[in-house]
């Protein structure tokens, strides 16, 4: 009898805990859903075309977040600390570098399909769904790196194809300029992507492949959303001269553009350096792990760093939704100065809280620098010239991030690495 009573008590406790978990999950989902709908309504201002573009970009960002969680678990977290540096270097060499060199060719390639931009967006989403599924099924094989490269190329192709759709989605809202419209789309996408991060982490607890399988479902939904974009998302072919006649067109350059790109590349290089250097320093137990009264595990410390970077980028997009950038050089100079001082302070007195603050400031400054570059490069007339300029700028920023990440792979003690970060800024 005592055994039966004990078993009954255990069953009741488990049932109550399960019920409380389910009720809590439902409340969280309802709260998150209301937040998503409210952010969507504020960002689109009742514009139907822009609302559908918001939904599409949210699916893209959510799928990318799940893919990053799955790949990070396979490439970085599931390997011994001694081989994490080599695995990261191999990933950067085989995937990110070829992608950065291939990205400029995407604009003229997609230019040939300018009358079917919705179908190009749908094709990129469907391709990412297929690649995510293949990565999930071959996570430990040699096909992982070529598949990751394909995912990056398709993601960049989506960004290039989406660019001209933003001004066309805001065609009936002339008070919304291009830079702020793009910031609103990016902000909403990051918001939804952040909401799905706990789902990806929960799936990755079972296996990294489950996060990738979840991203497959999200990308399939994105494919359907792309096909439901309004017809005006496709550029008017008659309004554009033939491609061979536009190949020789040159974008204007000025000191403002050059200085904006130089400042942006410096901050993006620092971003890449810090995220790789701090991640490897934490894995090697070379960074303080005492946060107030608590000692952080490696996973918690890495989560703190990545969360701080994501929060900084999120805040930059939030500011960009309302800020009209008139003096981009001042914004970038201020951000660079603050980041350099923060890096110097962390180098002198390293701590998890100070490191998180540095990552937050770096993410914020890098995001604002990117918005400043977008505002400057949006000035040239012509949506495909604008798309080309933004893509070339993104290539430059990607190469800067890659250079910083490569420098972060150099085995340097945590404090000296942070001093080097202050020098980079």
Steps between C-alpha positions, in 0.01 A plus 500: 500500500766760584658437161168554322439821696848626412443419133165682507662805658770503233241474224299791646811716529604423143148570373488835681845597373403403146179699522684804637759472222235478230302792643816708530601416144155599370517832686849569366391418144196727532712784638762455228229482234345825617843664499569380147164626372545836674852544357375400156213749513723787614770423246276464196265791583216306339683452168395152369797451269749590770319273748554199275863598457530517880363147529742372236804659662392371841497146360844557347653631825336228709630229267850652501500511881413131518769416243762694698406312819525166322833578330649648818418182686660286231810710423584658835327360808510125437875486435779506762633843598836420341350442154236776510751754365590280203137417427411870504790585270395228257142626499612858426737387225265262321171688533519870589797593278363350176162649582646850541674470162188367324252752641563783247392271214151460647372844393555457123378140523172597667476800269429260214185384686372843596145427380461204739637635826234323708597167345869573560424563869296181517782306332755623756272399788429158350871448434583585861236253620661226289855586609399516869350153470815367332723651769282343770536158337878530438605706800820312571609432142720679250192645328440734795727781377385512134141490625571787742651697210184437298292625792701823517474558126123445502463727801691777322297443182187549710637828635583626151158399364321655798675836469300640206177372656532732801443831314226335294335369816494857637373651178182620667681634808719783367572633850709191569849537349693201373754479783234503771277258309792258471575545870139421590504183292833395657378586851187288465700211357750511786213522751332186368836324464582576864166353608586171327848473655367317811323256268827437316694457824241256632519301175881506510495346849392176335733539201620790280324334205159571653559875488582463131187293440296773666659756268391286204138541604545877544657539155213304342258747659718781364471355150121527519524856637728604213250376243228706673682832458303758300579530126658843543793333679622416148679790330353630177721364219412791272637748754849346483743505207633164378765340716792532250441876477516535879808290560736793460304732729707638785378617835604833627763504769580771750691555819183437699454156344867405544518618860171331583618167360840527671340561841249224438769248407703585811203434728402185311859371528488564874165316516648191335814513714316530829243228441764244398766607751263504798337170401836324478628668818192376687544149362865503612412638849705815435224748583353577846185301573394657830185712454416670828433203736461238229759300308397466136535181304654515154159474337361783715801723433475439124127568515569827681745610229280401207191646669680831555601519133145416391351755739730771367406423140133490598524841667672643192212383280249639753669841489517484120123460471448858624834673440555706187876484448631841393860485623622141454865588561420639846303189593781269391776706664310507829438126485865424421622717790260344751592147390874573526459638853284203602755251363781677685300494823428127469868433425599677823231338717355194326175351627198327347280806557754737343550261208124483443482880507780518242316255275178698541669828407679338206179351364321834537780703338543248216126499431478880494804513273329262260185713500714808431658324204155400371380859529800632306489232230124539452558840341593377146192482280382168365401204710743257336789741529400538862480122542841462339655764722354344813615153396855617432499680836373184670780303332754746636349475848494119479868494407571735792310268736694205359831680552409578859387142562829373354691725739285367783623147423854600601565352849545809719425536870160654569625834638748559216237409246268765642782754482540407134124555459541855630774548238274369222230748597 
